[in-house]
Amino acid sequence: MPLLSEVDRQRALGLLQAGLPISEVSLRMNLNRTTIFRLRQRLHETDTVSDWLRFGKPRCTTQRQDRNLVRNHMNNRFFSASALSRQTRERNNQRRSANTVRRRLSTSGLRARRPYIGPILNKRLRHQCTLWAEEHAA
């Protein structure tokens, strides 16, 4: 269910209690029908429409720290996630695991990768390698 403010929840319930159907309430409030349906269902089951408790560990980084991680990654594209976590630990004196760094980068559409170590083969060099291998295979 989308996060609705307490005012919007009360307004939706008022419209429902006034006798309007769910589809009409959803049109007036520009919400999905299932949102209104679940709101009404929650009121009948628990006698309240306040948010439920959310479980799970709270985030260890703020949005600002996430932006800094992304900026650091963009400056050093070939840093691994563990190298980025060490770098942030040195700067901020706060521990961030490599998995946390990976998750924060993936939400921004980025991936921490190790640089390729080896010869960079273009089309001509690949062709020469293939010819050499065919020549010496026998």
Secondary structure, 3 states (H helix, E strand, C coil): CCCCCHHHHHHHHHHHHCCCCHHHHHHHHCCCHHHHHHHHHHHHHHCCCCCCCCCCCCCCCCHHHHHHHHHHHHHCCCCCHHHHHHHHHHHHCCCCCHHHHHHHHHHCCCCCCCCCCCCCCCHHHHHHHHHHHHHHCC
